[in-house]
Amino acid sequence: MNLRVDPLHGCAPLGALYAAFGVHGALPLSHGASGCCRFQRMELAKHFQRTVHVPSSLLRDRAAMFGGEAELREAVENAFRLYDPELLVVCTTCLSETIGDDMEGIVRALDVPQGKRVAWASTPGYAGSPLKGYAATVAALVRQLAGKGAGVPGADAGVADAGAGAPPACREAGESRLCLVPGWMNPVDVGVAHGYAAAFFDAVDVVPDVRGVFDVRTPDDPACYPAGGTPLAAFAALPSCRQAVALGCEATRPAAAALRAVAACGCDVREMELPVGIAATDAFVQALADLSGRRAPAWLVSERSRLIDCLMQVADRLYGKRALVACDADLAVAAASLLVDAGMVPACVAVGDVEPEFEGRLRAAARLPEDCAVLAGADRLQVEEHVAQRPVDVVLGDTRNKRLAARCEVPLVRVGFPVVDRPLAFTEPVAGYVGALALLRRLADAFCTWEERGVDAGDLRISRYF
């Protein structure tokens, strides 16, 4: 048995909840024990500093022997009665998956109120990271809500009943419309990606869309839902989707495959890394230009030029600094790429659960130096032991790396999920040229602050240059 000491990733159902909240009027339901639901809800609540409502089927000892169908039926009935969601997204956990509940059969047999829908996703906690749960849930929503499946509560895309309508007709080739599938990104970064896409297309559907959900005040009434999220009508229209961009390979690859499967006239889906840093954002912008046939607008060119100018101003502070990147897999690829853009040295990239081809993708996308260590499937004990032998100058990662950075006596620049010890951290972008600029400023500021620690007040320089 392999011992893990403080793993670098959380559990899959956490990602499932985040994806489910990205649908307008949707409510995730955790099918498992109450403790699982409470932990996942707490992680989201602490990161976004919001009240988060997630009901649970509250499986107990009886369910381990006889199955959890009765508890799930009761939970679904109570959820619709108390919270009145448009869509209920049932996410499995370790317990319900281990029991072996026939989720497809159970969901098909549910008594769903008129005009309401139920979808479900297989997200056992022991089968991967939050990115895996996010990926599985987005793919399940695409399959189960697109076209025919959108008219049948809980129905999969290919098994609608005879009364369901035919898939929407394909949009005209000249219509400028894009489906944007963001990976695990804060709402502010989804907004940046959407803004870039909207500069090239007349209409952009974001699937799923956490804007207006986690970045707004939570309604006092749990039966009221924020204005944000992807409308169910956007899922129903997915069979007519002709062009799409999926950001973050680990979190969106299954959704990209599902999009291709449900598209009635074929869908050109571009799978890309998160647009963090200069090179990755350039690639995103180029893909948008290729798909739309339009040139980048002047404001976007100006934004890039401003980033390059500011990078030159801090280059002497950042050049050659060795960095440890310890966060989720998709953000790790993007962050390492930005470090290379800034002339820094990614000395070690450490991630939790990842796909087997992760290291090859990372090295190709981020142009890593050959001596950069890639610790895949690692825990923080392994990372700390590695860094003790090969010191670094800074750590990029979430709040859980706080003690590691302190023991290594280097600053921590907080990125990713969760960041729970810096208020409003989720409002700071990392995506796009504007996000790269913000991250460069935070890196330079971290080095300056670190240099001044312990300096006597009378010896502190007021200005760096004069």
Disulfide bonds with the S-S distance in Angstrom:
Cys170-Cys265 1.46
